[in-house]
Amino acid sequence: MTKVLYVEDEPFLGQIVKESLESRLFQVIMITDGNEALSAFQIHQPDICVLDVMLPGKDGYSIGQEIRKINPLIPIIYVTAKVQTDDLVKGFESGGNDYLRKPFSMEELIIRINNLLNITQQREKNNFKEILRIGAIEFNTQRFELKINGQIRKLSHREAELLNILYQNRNRTTLRKEILLKLWGDDSFFNSRNLDVYITKLREYLREDPSIEIITIKGVGYNFIS
């Protein structure tokens, strides 16, 4: 049974989500105080975390960062009523794999949970190497780091997953829709714009090695050359 750590301080919403997930055979550990979340994570060792951002005691972003230090690969979904782009970016920089805005439907939450679990399981199944050498750049897939000319650049979890997908499909076209479905669970316009931002970031990181290119195939996807 899949274990979900769910941190939410709104009791009415929390109970609805908890019961809905349990009706679909998830085991839910629900915490209402941010200060108790890390301890619950260490005790119960969940398969995925769903963290509200605004919490008493400690905010969801801080909890996510602490969890990432313990388990770099655990899937994390942030839930928030905030709608600003800066908040979205902060969520991903804090180790989030996905970001769900309130109000949300249970169907959407479950789709996103299952999508992230599938990505994690596929990663384990493929037994990805910890260190990948991409041209002159060293990519640590577990620590989400690039080593470039002796300098370490930390990637967000989403950036690392995107780079991994592109690298695994190197020298052939990776469909844009395929990336969106793997990383976000849907190919909405909003997620498509996020993908554009992440592609731009990766190009910036990799430009130190001119032999590496991320070529856009307009309307189709990307070709990663290394």
Secondary structure by P-SEA (a helix, b strand, c coil): ccccbbbbccaaaaaaaaaaaaaacccccccccccaaaaaaaaacccbbbbbcccccccaaaaaaaaaaacccbbbbbbcccccaaaaaaaaaacccccccccccaaaaaaaaaaaaaaaaaaaaaccccccccccbbbcccccccccccbbbbbcaaaaaaaaaaaaaccbbbbaaaaaaaccccccaaaaaaaaaaaaaaaaaacccccccccccccbbbbbcc
